[in-house]
Amino acid sequence: RSVGSGVPPRRRAPTTMKRRKKVQFLALFGIAVSAYAYYVESKLDDPFYQPGCSSSWTGGNCATVFKSSYGHILSHWGLVEKGSMLDLSLAVTGLLLYTCYFLAISVRTPFPLREELFLGVAAGGACFSIYLLYVIKVILKEFCIVCFSFHCCNFGMLLLAVLEFRAPEVGRKSIAKDE
């Protein structure tokens, strides 16, 4: 269209996914992995149950990791009594964490310390992943595809949190045009 025709030029559709959508997608992936891990944990007392994540194609045994004391990290560290209500498994902790990520990023209005909180939680998650990677490979000498998926989520969230901290998407006028 010509410049002087009085017809506004067509706007191109955005070619990249908004960061908020990426966080939501990654959070949903984390929720799905956590739900699977919770399912596996609930079945581990059955002597005939063989988790799909503990097969030859993964090269590891997630049951070894889930059954270890590290699977309930707060009681392992001695912060809570083993078997108490606060002795959450890593799967339950993951369900809570990734649900919080999903809900928090879905809030379209800015709130105090939003980016700082996101960055702090994501940095904590990444540091925790580094610790658990050490535990799995060095102490337990095992590989867990489910844990690997958690770590990918955590490192991905850290990257998105850094990007959000540096240039927040919420609060810009274009957020209304996101849908």
Beta strands, then each sheet from edge to edge (+ up, - down):
end
